């Protein structure tokens, strides 16, 4: 199936929306790649920072650095550390193998310097039959309550 890519720069404490919904919900998406990169990558003497970007099924009220894998609305989480001594590196990336057919939301929190961060997200596009469409939609409805 086709791969859709999304990339952007997200400010500290911000939330981005990735628009995926369709009128009939017959197209689903599954995360196949998720990575982060600093906006000041490779700059000598750049600020140190530690970013946490999370992907959710529902809109969030806050952006924080706490990752809770028992949260059934969390689809993915990634951390990025930029340190003047070591340069920059992605520390960890985790994502669920779940199929969604509604919009998803990215939150970002920098725990050190309040820096913005770049993200790159690849989603596999999947054609859903009526049963899969119904299951994905019911899961989304359950997450809203």
BASEVO-224809 format. One record per residue (C-alpha): residue in one letter; chain; z, x, y. Coordinates in Angstrom, 3 decimals. Layout:
<site r="a" c="A" z="Z" x="X" y="Y"/>
...
***
This chain:
<site r="x" c="A" z="0.000" x="0.000" y="0.000"/>
<site r="x" c="A" z="-0.452" x="1.109" y="3.606"/>
<site r="x" c="A" z="2.180" x="3.133" y="5.432"/>
<site r="x" c="A" z="3.218" x="2.133" y="8.955"/>
<site r="x" c="A" z="4.835" x="4.766" y="11.151"/>
<site r="x" c="A" z="7.178" x="4.336" y="14.060"/>
<site r="x" c="A" z="8.406" x="7.085" y="16.331"/>
<site r="x" c="A" z="10.332" x="7.159" y="19.522"/>
<site r="x" c="A" z="13.075" x="8.608" y="21.613"/>
<site r="x" c="A" z="16.374" x="6.757" y="21.700"/>
<site r="x" c="A" z="19.118" x="7.303" y="24.258"/>
<site r="x" c="A" z="22.765" x="7.799" y="23.388"/>
<site r="x" c="A" z="24.420" x="4.420" y="22.835"/>
<site r="x" c="A" z="21.056" x="2.614" y="22.780"/>
<site r="x" c="A" z="19.426" x="0.275" y="20.297"/>
<site r="x" c="A" z="15.680" x="0.076" y="19.521"/>
<site r="x" c="A" z="13.938" x="-2.828" y="17.824"/>
<site r="x" c="A" z="11.152" x="-2.255" y="15.288"/>
<site r="x" c="A" z="9.140" x="-5.487" y="15.242"/>
<site r="x" c="A" z="8.120" x="-6.355" y="11.674"/>
<site r="x" c="A" z="8.346" x="-10.139" y="11.419"/>
<site r="x" c="A" z="5.303" x="-12.296" y="10.730"/>
<site r="x" c="A" z="4.842" x="-16.047" y="11.022"/>
<site r="x" c="A" z="5.041" x="-16.668" y="7.293"/>
<site r="x" c="A" z="7.118" x="-13.665" y="6.130"/>
<site r="x" c="A" z="4.493" x="-12.680" y="3.547"/>
<site r="x" c="A" z="4.592" x="-8.965" y="4.443"/>
<site r="x" c="A" z="7.565" x="-6.837" y="3.474"/>
<site r="x" c="A" z="8.495" x="-3.249" y="4.330"/>
<site r="x" c="A" z="10.421" x="-0.520" y="2.545"/>
<site r="x" c="A" z="11.588" x="2.752" y="4.145"/>
<site r="x" c="A" z="9.870" x="5.774" y="2.586"/>
<site r="x" c="A" z="10.743" x="8.446" y="5.174"/>
<site r="x" c="A" z="13.245" x="8.752" y="8.002"/>
<site r="x" c="A" z="13.858" x="11.908" y="10.024"/>
<site r="x" c="A" z="15.281" x="13.035" y="13.361"/>
<site r="x" c="A" z="14.506" x="15.788" y="15.855"/>
<site r="x" c="A" z="16.209" x="16.810" y="19.057"/>
<site r="x" c="A" z="14.439" x="16.301" y="22.365"/>
<site r="x" c="A" z="15.364" x="19.866" y="23.378"/>
<site r="x" c="A" z="14.535" x="21.484" y="20.038"/>
<site r="x" c="A" z="13.978" x="25.212" y="20.363"/>
<site r="x" c="A" z="15.180" x="25.468" y="23.965"/>
<site r="x" c="A" z="17.270" x="28.604" y="24.348"/>
<site r="x" c="A" z="20.723" x="27.711" y="25.596"/>
<site r="x" c="A" z="20.115" x="23.969" y="25.105"/>
<site r="x" c="A" z="23.094" x="21.673" y="24.812"/>
<site r="x" c="A" z="24.791" x="21.297" y="21.457"/>
<site r="x" c="A" z="24.892" x="17.769" y="20.162"/>
<site r="x" c="A" z="25.358" x="15.751" y="17.002"/>
<site r="x" c="A" z="23.338" x="12.561" y="16.645"/>
<site r="x" c="A" z="23.832" x="9.692" y="14.223"/>
<site r="x" c="A" z="20.984" x="7.180" y="13.996"/>
<site r="x" c="A" z="21.344" x="4.121" y="11.789"/>
<site r="x" c="A" z="18.844" x="1.426" y="10.782"/>
<site r="x" c="A" z="20.106" x="-2.141" y="10.417"/>
<site r="x" c="A" z="18.699" x="-5.495" y="9.298"/>
<site r="x" c="A" z="20.400" x="-7.303" y="12.180"/>
<site r="x" c="A" z="20.928" x="-6.577" y="15.862"/>
<site r="x" c="A" z="24.137" x="-4.647" y="16.546"/>
<site r="x" c="A" z="26.638" x="-5.212" y="19.346"/>
<site r="x" c="A" z="27.578" x="-1.510" y="19.611"/>
<site r="x" c="A" z="26.207" x="1.919" y="18.741"/>
<site r="x" c="A" z="28.736" x="4.205" y="17.083"/>
<site r="x" c="A" z="28.866" x="7.279" y="14.869"/>
<site r="x" c="A" z="30.671" x="5.654" y="11.947"/>
<site r="x" c="A" z="28.611" x="5.123" y="8.775"/>
<site r="x" c="A" z="29.805" x="2.449" y="6.341"/>
<site r="x" c="A" z="27.713" x="2.278" y="3.157"/>
<site r="x" c="A" z="29.500" x="-0.934" y="2.144"/>
<site r="x" c="A" z="27.823" x="-2.700" y="5.113"/>
<site r="x" c="A" z="25.065" x="-4.785" y="3.489"/>
<site r="x" c="A" z="23.105" x="-4.860" y="6.759"/>
<site r="x" c="A" z="22.771" x="-1.040" y="6.882"/>
<site r="x" c="A" z="19.355" x="0.119" y="5.628"/>
<site r="x" c="A" z="19.439" x="3.825" y="6.550"/>
<site r="x" c="A" z="21.485" x="6.513" y="8.257"/>
<site r="x" c="A" z="20.618" x="10.039" y="9.402"/>
<site r="x" c="A" z="22.464" x="12.794" y="11.219"/>
<site r="x" c="A" z="21.075" x="15.618" y="13.318"/>
<site r="x" c="A" z="22.970" x="18.612" y="14.657"/>
<site r="x" c="A" z="21.734" x="20.856" y="17.474"/>
<site r="x" c="A" z="23.907" x="23.906" y="17.906"/>
<site r="x" c="A" z="23.115" x="26.823" y="20.195"/>
<site r="x" c="A" z="24.089" x="29.249" y="17.417"/>
<site r="x" c="A" z="22.114" x="27.707" y="14.529"/>
<site r="x" c="A" z="19.317" x="25.828" y="16.287"/>
<site r="x" c="A" z="18.686" x="22.307" y="15.065"/>
<site r="x" c="A" z="18.795" x="20.776" y="11.631"/>
<site r="x" c="A" z="18.835" x="17.381" y="10.001"/>
<site r="x" c="A" z="22.088" x="17.270" y="8.082"/>
<site r="x" c="A" z="21.651" x="14.166" y="5.952"/>
<site r="x" c="A" z="19.318" x="11.229" y="5.532"/>
<site r="x" c="A" z="20.079" x="8.204" y="3.353"/>
<site r="x" c="A" z="18.057" x="5.041" y="3.010"/>
<site r="x" c="A" z="18.145" x="1.968" y="0.858"/>
<site r="x" c="A" z="15.272" x="0.943" y="-1.403"/>
<site r="x" c="A" z="15.409" x="-2.602" y="-0.050"/>
<site r="x" c="A" z="12.429" x="-4.666" y="1.110"/>
<site r="x" c="A" z="12.756" x="-6.499" y="4.434"/>
<site r="x" c="A" z="10.363" x="-8.928" y="6.129"/>
<site r="x" c="A" z="12.083" x="-9.268" y="9.509"/>
<site r="x" c="A" z="12.668" x="-6.958" y="12.483"/>
<site r="x" c="A" z="14.946" x="-3.947" y="12.027"/>
<site r="x" c="A" z="17.192" x="-2.232" y="14.584"/>
<site r="x" c="A" z="17.987" x="1.441" y="15.210"/>
<site r="x" c="A" z="21.219" x="2.545" y="16.890"/>
<site r="x" c="A" z="22.035" x="6.023" y="18.175"/>
<site r="x" c="A" z="25.269" x="7.771" y="19.018"/>
<site r="x" c="A" z="25.616" x="11.407" y="20.103"/>
<site r="x" c="A" z="29.181" x="12.479" y="19.422"/>
<site r="x" c="A" z="29.120" x="15.589" y="21.632"/>
<site r="x" c="A" z="26.866" x="15.609" y="24.671"/>
<site r="x" c="A" z="25.386" x="12.136" y="25.133"/>
<site r="x" c="A" z="21.860" x="13.461" y="24.458"/>
<site r="x" c="A" z="18.853" x="11.383" y="23.468"/>
<site r="x" c="A" z="17.182" x="11.988" y="20.093"/>
<site r="x" c="A" z="13.711" x="11.554" y="18.561"/>
<site r="x" c="A" z="13.200" x="9.573" y="15.358"/>
<site r="x" c="A" z="10.303" x="9.167" y="12.952"/>
<site r="x" c="A" z="10.225" x="6.299" y="10.472"/>
<site r="x" c="A" z="7.656" x="5.583" y="7.740"/>
<site r="x" c="A" z="7.600" x="2.146" y="6.156"/>
<site r="x" c="A" z="5.553" x="1.116" y="3.138"/>
<site r="x" c="A" z="3.885" x="-2.232" y="3.730"/>
<site r="x" c="A" z="4.186" x="-4.578" y="0.725"/>
<site r="x" c="A" z="2.453" x="-7.918" y="0.197"/>
<site r="x" c="A" z="5.087" x="-10.427" y="-0.898"/>
<site r="x" c="A" z="4.424" x="-13.358" y="-3.191"/>
<site r="x" c="A" z="6.148" x="-16.668" y="-2.463"/>
<site r="x" c="A" z="9.237" x="-15.852" y="-4.569"/>
<site r="x" c="A" z="9.718" x="-12.380" y="-3.023"/>
<site r="x" c="A" z="9.174" x="-13.866" y="0.449"/>
<site r="x" c="A" z="11.845" x="-16.496" y="-0.210"/>
<site r="x" c="A" z="14.358" x="-13.923" y="-1.508"/>
<site r="x" c="A" z="13.816" x="-11.589" y="1.477"/>
<site r="x" c="A" z="14.098" x="-14.464" y="3.959"/>
<site r="x" c="A" z="17.261" x="-15.846" y="2.327"/>
<site r="x" c="A" z="18.854" x="-12.380" y="2.441"/>
<site r="x" c="A" z="18.057" x="-12.209" y="6.159"/>
<site r="x" c="A" z="19.550" x="-15.651" y="6.759"/>
<site r="x" c="A" z="22.707" x="-14.668" y="4.828"/>
<site r="x" c="A" z="23.088" x="-11.517" y="6.970"/>
<site r="x" c="A" z="22.997" x="-13.571" y="10.166"/>
<site r="x" c="A" z="25.987" x="-15.713" y="9.228"/>
***
